[in-house]
Amino acid sequence: MRVVPGVDEDAAELDALARQLRAELLELDVDGVERLTAEDLPALAKGVGTTMGALVVRLGITQGLRAVVNAVKRWAARSEKSVEITFGEDSLKVTGISSEQQERLIEIWLERQNIS
């Protein structure tokens, strides 16, 4: 997942936001939450800023993708930021705006991941 940078945010601000989100996700029963580094990317994907604000979440046994998405949704609402979550080849952008439409999009995305 990746915290989507705002227009005026620099690398330090984006790093701080990613650290805040990481701390919150670590409160879940996940196996780990690490910052994504350039070494984690395939050779062709490397580029400047590619990993800024990016985290890799290893899902736990009892808490899965739904719990992570719900935690990201709460964090995005409090921070008024957006987070892009990628699971396999499928991505979802979670914004700080709480709406019925976003809730429905999240449910559809989770269903595509075979998450009940």
N, C-alpha and C positions, 0 to 999 in steps of 0.2 A: 504494500500500500504506500501511498505517497500523499503528503500534505501538499495541496495545490497552492503554489505561491501567489500572494496578492501582488498587485501592480507595484506597490511601494516597498515590498519586503526584500531585504538583502539575505545573503547566505546565513548570517548569524541569527537573524530573526527566524528564518525557516528551520534552522537547526534547533533553536529553542522550542519551537512549536512541535517539532517531531519528538524531542525529548519529553515534552509534556504528555503527548499522546502515548508514547512508549510506556511511561510510568503508569498511566491509567490502564493500559492493556495488560501490563504485568500483574495487575490486581486480579485478573481473570485466571482461570485454571488452564493456561496455555503452556505449551512446552518451552516457549521462548519468544522474545521479541528483540530483534537485533537491527541495527542500522545497516542498510544496504550499502555496500562499498563497490567501487569500480571493479574489484577483483571478483565480485559475485556475478558479474554480467558476462555474457558471451562476448568474444572478441569483437564482433561486428556491432554490438550495441553500445560500446564504450564511447563516451563523449562528455564534453564539459557540462557539468550541471545535471547529468543524467540521474545521479543518485541523491541529489539534494532533497532532503525532507522525506526520503524513502525508508521504509521499514519492512522487514521480513518477519511475519508472524508464523510460528509453528504451533498448530492447533493442538490442544490437549484432548484427552479422552472424553472427559465429561463436558467440557465447554468447547463447542465447535464454532463454525463460521457464523451462525446466527448470533451467538453471544458477542463475538468480535464486532460484527456489523452494528449491533445495538449499542455497544460501548462507543464505537466511532461516531454513531449518530448523536449520542448524548454529548460527546466531546465537541463535535462540530457545532452543535447548537450553542453550547456555552462559549466557545471561542469565536463563533461567527466565521469559521473557516470551512473550506471544502477539503474532502479527502477522497482520493481515487483508490478504490480497492480492486485488485486484480486477482482472480482465482482461476488458474489455468489460463485459458485464452479469453476469458470473459471479464469485462470491467464494469464497475459501478461507481458513479460519482455521488458521494453523500455530501449534501450541503448543510449549512447551519439553519436552513429554513425548514421548519416543520410544516408539512402539508399532507393532506390526504393523498395527493398525487405522488409525492415522494414516497410515502409509506407503501403505496401500491407498487411503485417501481422496485422498491427494495424487496417486497414479497415475490414479485415476478422473477427478479434476479436470483433470489435464494432458491426458488422452485427450480430454476434452470440448473442450479448446482446440486439438485437432488437433496436439499436440506429441508427437513420437515419441522 
